[in-house]
Amino acid sequence: MNRVENVSKRKAVNLTADIELVELARSMGLNLSQVFEDGLKKAVWDERKRQWEDENREALDQYNRFVEENGVFSDGLRSF
């Protein structure tokens, strides 16, 4: 999907927020829709990352133990 298609697909949502915070953000010229979307993207990314790490915890732990015991292939190749 290209960026133009992505931008045109929007869903109106109703949200509630602290009135003073909303007024302050508006007085600063912040685009509340963009702020919401940026925050939602970050929250979704963080949750996907957390879920992936949970799903792969055993393999990650095994790999980390292997590296602790055996090092990595490049050990000794760098001179700094």
C-alpha positions as CSV (number, residue, x, y, z in Angstrom):
1,M,0.0,0.0,0.0
2,N,1.5,3.3,-0.9
3,R,1.5,6.4,1.3
4,V,-1.3,8.1,-0.6
5,E,-3.7,5.2,-0.1
6,N,-2.7,4.9,3.6
7,V,-3.4,8.6,4.2
8,S,-6.8,8.5,2.7
9,K,-8.0,5.7,4.9
10,R,-9.2,7.2,8.1
11,K,-11.6,6.3,10.8
12,A,-13.3,8.9,13.0
13,V,-13.1,8.0,16.7
14,N,-14.5,9.6,19.8
15,L,-12.0,10.1,22.6
16,T,-12.1,11.7,26.0
17,A,-9.2,13.6,27.5
18,D,-8.4,16.1,30.3
19,I,-10.0,19.4,29.2
20,E,-7.0,21.5,30.4
21,L,-4.6,19.3,28.5
22,V,-6.6,19.5,25.3
23,E,-6.9,23.3,25.6
24,L,-3.2,23.6,26.2
25,A,-2.4,21.4,23.2
26,R,-4.7,23.4,21.0
27,S,-3.2,26.7,22.2
28,M,0.2,25.4,21.2
29,G,-1.1,24.6,17.7
30,L,-0.8,20.9,18.1
31,N,-2.8,18.7,15.7
32,L,-4.7,16.5,18.1
33,S,-5.5,13.9,15.4
34,Q,-1.8,13.6,14.5
35,V,-0.7,13.5,18.2
36,F,-3.2,10.7,18.8
37,E,-2.1,8.8,15.7
38,D,1.6,9.1,16.5
39,G,1.0,7.9,20.0
40,L,-1.2,5.0,18.8
41,K,1.5,3.9,16.3
42,K,4.1,3.9,19.1
43,A,1.8,2.0,21.5
44,V,1.0,-0.6,18.8
45,W,4.8,-0.9,17.9
46,D,5.7,-1.3,21.6
47,E,3.0,-4.0,22.1
48,R,4.0,-5.9,19.0
49,K,7.6,-5.9,20.2
50,R,6.6,-7.1,23.7
51,Q,4.4,-9.9,22.3
52,W,7.2,-11.0,19.9
53,E,9.7,-11.0,22.8
54,D,7.3,-13.1,24.9
55,E,6.7,-15.5,22.0
56,N,10.4,-15.9,21.4
57,R,11.7,-15.7,25.0
58,E,12.9,-19.3,25.1
59,A,14.9,-18.9,21.8
60,L,16.4,-15.6,22.9
61,D,17.4,-17.0,26.3
62,Q,19.0,-20.0,24.6
63,Y,20.9,-17.8,22.2
64,N,22.1,-15.5,25.0
65,R,23.3,-18.6,27.0
66,F,25.2,-19.8,23.9
67,V,26.9,-16.5,23.4
68,E,27.9,-16.3,27.1
69,E,29.4,-19.8,26.9
70,N,30.9,-19.7,23.4
71,G,31.2,-16.0,22.4
72,V,30.4,-14.9,18.9
73,F,32.1,-15.7,15.6
74,S,33.8,-12.3,15.5
75,D,35.5,-12.4,18.9
76,G,39.1,-11.6,18.4
77,L,38.7,-10.1,15.0
78,R,38.4,-6.5,16.1
79,S,41.5,-4.6,17.4
80,F,39.9,-1.9,19.5
